[in-house]
Amino acid sequence: MDCYVMTLFPDMIRSGLGTSIIGRAIEDGRIYLEAVNIRDYTASKHGKTDDYPYGGGAGMVMQAQPIYDCYQAIRKRLADAPRVVYLTPQGQVFNQEMARELAVEKSLVFLCGHYEGVDERVLDEIVTDHVSIGDFVLTGGELPAMCMIDAISRMIPGVLHNDESAEGDSLSDGLLEYPQYSRPEVWNGRQVPPILLSGDHAKVDAWRREQSLIRTAERRPDLLEKAAVSPKEREFIRNYLAKRREV
């Protein structure tokens, strides 16, 4: 996958994604990442990319021309028109399903806004997806873009050493992940659940599934509406919650 990030702060993108698993995937050539500086495409001799909003109001608005020219420079390098993601609190909330959907794209372009926003005309012209990472406001779109690229990249074959790691993640099947344990067997007086030491893989899998159901019911019950849960499992959840209320 080729990822292009249109930003006023390219160093922030490079430093944020240049290490750990994503950094290794970039080095291995499984992901191509380029942070493109919008300032390089401004017609202003002073490198200006923003101006006062029409109609008045506080703050500044990013101008259409530098963003459009920046996008056109990227577009000329691609065989097909890419999906262009604008990071905004007004967008659809990003989730694992969207990450899986975007991971099959050949190219993605991310537009990072700043100040009071971006001239609506260029958004109408180039943006295909308005995406938010949550109901809160940040100073710019760089952090949301990095979050999305990290989540999407993990879906690309070969990025993780063990492809099964992505399949077992929280939210991969609509549920939260089960609890994880490692050595030592006893730490700070706390014992690893005996079932995990049994060597019985079928029982371990069953225990992990139950723990995922319980954890989701306790922490994110809203996920259960769309999760792939059988009628028997829904009955298990109802009984568990009923017993919990009695206690």
C-alpha positions in Angstrom: 0.0 0.0 0.0 1.1 3.6 -0.8 0.2 6.1 1.9 0.5 9.8 1.3 -0.1 12.3 4.1 -0.8 15.9 3.1 0.3 17.9 6.1 1.9 21.2 7.4 4.1 19.1 9.7 5.7 16.3 7.8 8.4 15.6 10.4 5.6 14.7 12.9 4.4 12.0 10.5 7.8 10.6 9.8 8.9 10.5 13.4 5.6 9.1 14.6 5.5 6.2 12.1 9.1 5.5 11.4 9.7 3.1 14.3 8.4 -0.2 15.7 6.2 -2.5 13.6 5.1 0.2 11.1 8.7 1.5 10.7 9.8 -2.1 9.9 7.1 -2.5 7.4 8.2 0.7 5.7 11.8 -0.5 5.6 10.7 -3.9 4.2 8.7 -2.2 1.4 5.3 -3.5 2.5 4.1 0.0 3.0 5.2 3.2 1.2 4.7 6.3 3.3 5.3 9.8 2.2 4.6 12.9 4.2 3.9 15.7 1.7 4.4 19.3 2.9 1.4 21.4 1.8 3.6 24.5 2.2 5.6 23.4 -0.8 2.6 24.1 -3.0 1.5 27.5 -1.9 1.6 30.4 -4.4 2.4 32.8 -1.5 6.0 33.9 -1.5 5.9 33.9 2.3 4.8 30.3 2.4 1.3 31.1 3.7 -1.3 28.4 3.6 -4.1 30.0 5.6 -6.2 33.2 5.7 -9.1 34.8 7.6 -12.5 33.2 7.2 -15.2 34.9 5.1 -18.1 36.0 7.3 -15.8 36.7 10.2 -15.0 34.7 13.3 -12.0 33.6 15.3 -9.0 31.8 13.9 -7.7 31.1 10.4 -8.8 28.7 7.6 -6.5 26.6 5.4 -6.7 27.8 1.8 -7.9 25.6 -1.0 -5.1 26.3 -3.6 -2.1 24.8 -1.7 -4.1 21.7 -0.8 -5.4 21.2 -4.3 -2.0 21.6 -5.9 -0.5 19.2 -3.3 -3.1 16.6 -4.1 -2.7 17.0 -7.9 1.1 16.4 -7.5 0.3 13.1 -5.8 -2.4 12.2 -8.2 -0.1 12.5 -11.2 2.1 9.7 -9.7 -0.8 7.2 -9.3 -2.5 5.1 -12.0 -5.9 5.3 -10.4 -7.7 8.0 -8.3 -7.0 7.2 -4.7 -9.4 7.5 -1.7 -8.7 10.7 0.0 -9.4 10.8 3.8 -9.9 14.1 5.5 -9.4 13.8 9.3 -12.2 15.8 11.0 -14.4 15.6 14.1 -17.4 15.9 11.7 -16.6 12.6 10.0 -17.7 9.0 10.4 -16.0 7.4 13.4 -13.1 5.2 12.5 -13.4 1.5 13.6 -11.8 -1.9 12.9 -14.3 -2.6 10.1 -13.2 0.6 8.3 -9.6 -0.3 8.8 -10.2 -3.7 7.2 -12.0 -2.0 4.3 -9.3 0.6 3.7 -6.5 -2.0 3.9 -7.4 -3.4 0.5 -6.8 -0.1 -1.3 -3.7 0.3 -3.4 -3.2 3.9 -2.4 -4.6 6.2 0.3 -4.2 9.9 0.7 -4.8 11.6 4.1 -5.4 15.3 4.5 -4.5 16.8 7.9 -6.4 20.0 8.7 -5.3 22.7 11.1 -6.6 26.0 12.6 -10.3 26.5 12.3 -10.6 24.0 9.4 -10.2 23.8 5.6 -11.8 25.7 2.8 -14.9 23.7 2.0 -14.4 24.0 -1.8 -11.3 21.9 -1.9 -12.9 19.3 0.4 -15.8 19.0 -2.1 -13.2 18.7 -4.9 -10.9 16.0 -3.7 -12.1 14.3 -0.5 -13.9 10.9 -0.7 -14.0 10.1 3.1 -14.6 12.3 6.1 -13.3 10.4 9.1 -13.0 11.0 12.9 -11.2 9.0 15.5 -13.6 10.1 18.3 -15.8 12.8 19.7 -13.0 15.1 20.7 -11.0 17.9 19.1 -7.3 17.9 18.5 -5.0 20.7 17.3 -4.5 19.0 13.9 -5.1 15.9 11.8 -1.6 14.4 12.1 -2.3 12.2 15.2 -5.6 10.9 13.8 -3.9 10.1 10.5 -1.1 8.2 12.3 -3.7 6.2 14.3 -5.5 5.3 11.1 -2.3 4.3 9.2 -1.2 2.2 12.1 -4.5 0.3 12.4 -4.8 -0.1 8.6 -1.2 -1.3 8.1 -1.7 -4.1 10.6 -4.3 -5.6 8.3 -1.8 -5.8 5.4 -0.3 -9.3 5.0 3.3 -9.6 6.2 3.3 -6.4 8.3 2.9 -8.5 11.5 5.4 -11.3 11.9 2.5 -13.6 12.8 -0.7 -12.9 10.7 -2.8 -14.6 13.4 -2.0 -11.7 15.7 -4.3 -9.4 13.8 -7.0 -12.0 13.7 -7.1 -12.4 17.5 -7.0 -8.6 18.3 -9.7 -6.8 20.1 -12.6 -5.9 17.8 -11.4 -8.3 15.0 -14.7 -10.3 15.5 -16.6 -7.5 17.1 -15.6 -8.4 20.6 -12.9 -7.2 23.0 -9.9 -9.5 23.4 -9.6 -12.0 26.2 -7.1 -11.4 29.1 -3.5 -12.3 28.3 -0.8 -13.7 30.7 2.9 -14.5 30.6 5.6 -15.8 32.9 6.0 -16.0 35.8 3.1 -18.4 36.7 2.6 -16.5 40.0 3.3 -12.8 40.2 2.6 -10.6 43.2 0.5 -13.4 44.7 -1.7 -13.6 41.6 -1.9 -16.9 39.8 -2.3 -17.5 36.0 -5.8 -19.1 35.4 -5.2 -22.8 35.7 -7.0 -23.5 32.4 -4.2 -21.8 30.5 -1.7 -24.3 32.0 -3.8 -27.4 31.1 -2.5 -28.0 27.6 -6.1 -28.6 26.5 -6.4 -26.3 23.5 -10.1 -26.8 23.0 -10.8 -25.8 26.7 -8.4 -22.9 26.4 -10.2 -21.6 23.3 -13.6 -22.0 25.0 -12.3 -20.1 28.1 -10.9 -17.3 25.9 -14.2 -17.0 24.1 -16.1 -16.7 27.3 -13.7 -14.1 28.6 -14.1 -12.1 25.5 -17.9 -12.2 25.9 -17.7 -11.2 29.5 -15.2 -8.4 29.0 -17.2 -7.0 26.1 -20.5 -7.2 28.2 -18.8 -5.4 31.1 -16.8 -2.7 29.2 -18.4 -2.2 25.8 -21.9 -3.6 25.8 -22.7 -1.5 22.7 -20.5 -3.8 20.6 -22.6 -6.8 21.3 -25.4 -5.5 19.0 -23.3 -6.1 15.9 -20.9 -8.8 17.1 -21.0 -12.3 15.7 -22.5 -13.9 18.8 -24.6 -17.0 18.8 -28.0 -17.3 20.6 -26.3 -19.6 23.1 -23.6 -17.1 23.8 -26.2 -14.3 24.2 -27.9 -16.5 26.8 -24.6 -17.0 28.6 -24.1 -13.2 28.7 -27.6 -12.6 30.1 -27.0 -15.2 32.8 -23.6 -13.8 33.7 -25.0 -10.2 34.0 -27.9 -11.4 36.0 -25.7 -13.2 38.5 -23.4 -10.1 38.6 -26.4 -7.9 39.5 -27.4 -10.2 42.3 -23.9 -9.9 43.8 
